[in-house]
């Protein structure tokens, strides 16, 4: 299934918002770093915007998403609040996790956002749960589990794919193959040419798509969603994409300049803009207007986060247990 | 006692499951070969169907993760780990996910989850089937740790654990499965976080957990007439009812802690810490801990027996503390 023109315009807005968020968050991170304030581990989603955007455009508010350590894009694409994200990054009470989670642990269950994860692959088995619950209750909700190609070498990936296929769970495994597991290139980490072929071992569909093209991601994921909603069980969609930055902030790695230059050619945002304009879906003026709106949103959200108060240390134990 | 009846402990656990399954459609059970093995889950599959009693592949990490995810989606899962030793293969899902998701979400998510199973020794199954996991779990903030020692508490505590909105590790001991004891008729629950004085006494407080409660009661009976032993059973390690323990020590002036888990850095050390910090002046003798050996459990029966405190070991330790 193809996205509608209206959906595609919204998809561009989402991609611009993710890009704007990440660039601003990285600048904010470095400003804090320079003044001795360490904002934990920040894993930028820059370069991978098309994956979260294309996949989440196929979902309803009541569908679930389980994210990763590199999860800001998923949060924005599934409708999370950018203000609450900046507040969370800065450790504020108004943050989406009240300053208890940080960059890797952003939650908004009202939007089906069930959190990122600090453990590579740790969120994959969790995603079985709401998928199981949908079957248990007889609803047609689906769950998406995002993970990287590195996580596909974790045991839980294989256990979860087997169980999901065995029990026909309405689950879409979206593998973001950004070609590096921290700093280990995919050629040194995976025994098969594509992660998607691993689906065959569990008797479910597996497909590899261009993860820098939000329309290609949408087409593959929407098919997997329809398959799952119809009660036919899980699918694996591998989106091959590019991670622009290092694994996380202030981490050095030895990628060649030629490789970094090549990545710019894959930048999903100008490519999608061009596609939309060439097909008469959006005008250059509209793109400019959209960029202005996104810049304003980001600016206001950062200001909100910076102005928000820190949590009261006396409340540190709040939220551990339901009393 | 007209309102009580004699049953074995597995029957008490089984009744708790049947009653809670009937009470709440959101309750379901996942695990390997559930319905069989030890009889705790007997009859659930026939009565409630395979939708609610799910036999899984041997994939502890996947089905424990499924349960954690189902809990945050509003169901009320019970995970059976066939031998609690096997939490090692799903430890990430327990320690990093179940224990932390609610807190990391700023208190938005709820985690109504029970992970239960049996542990212990006596069946001579060597080091990978004879461990005590309660200390591992009690070290992870976010988990509640429940350990019944009597038939009555087994049922009441399991029912409370299933109704609890926080993750509970419910630790059964296979050496207690055949224990016969009185159980109240009808439905009842036993609150988490409340210790029980299983036997009153005035000379020494013995704080014991799980099967060690029964061994300590045996030792207390043996010493009756010479030493008056009070046996305090915390019933839940987390949260711990230190008030009841402190009140008992203030009364008796002496403390012995007994458990089967390795003594090093164990629950006993934690109780001694709490008592020496809060009631040092009440102590008339140095407190002691009798626990399991700091060794992988050996196979041979004579070696296994040497690694776990016996009733005689407890009797001797009580005498030593009282006579010191």
Interface residues (C-beta under 8 A of the other chain):
Chain A: X64 X66 X95 X96 X97 X98 X99 X100 X101 X105 X107 X109 X114 X115 X117 X118 X119 X122 X124 X125 X126 X127 X128 X129 X130 X131 X132 X133 X136 X155 X156 X159 X160 X162 X163 X166 X167 X318 X319 X320 X321 X322
Chain B: X28 X51 X54 X56 X57 X59 X61 X62 X63 X64 X65 X66 X67 X68 X69 X70 X71 X72 X73 X74 X75 X77 X92 X93 X96 X97 X101 X102 X103 X104 X105 X106 X107 X108 X109 X110 X141 X142 X144 X165 X166
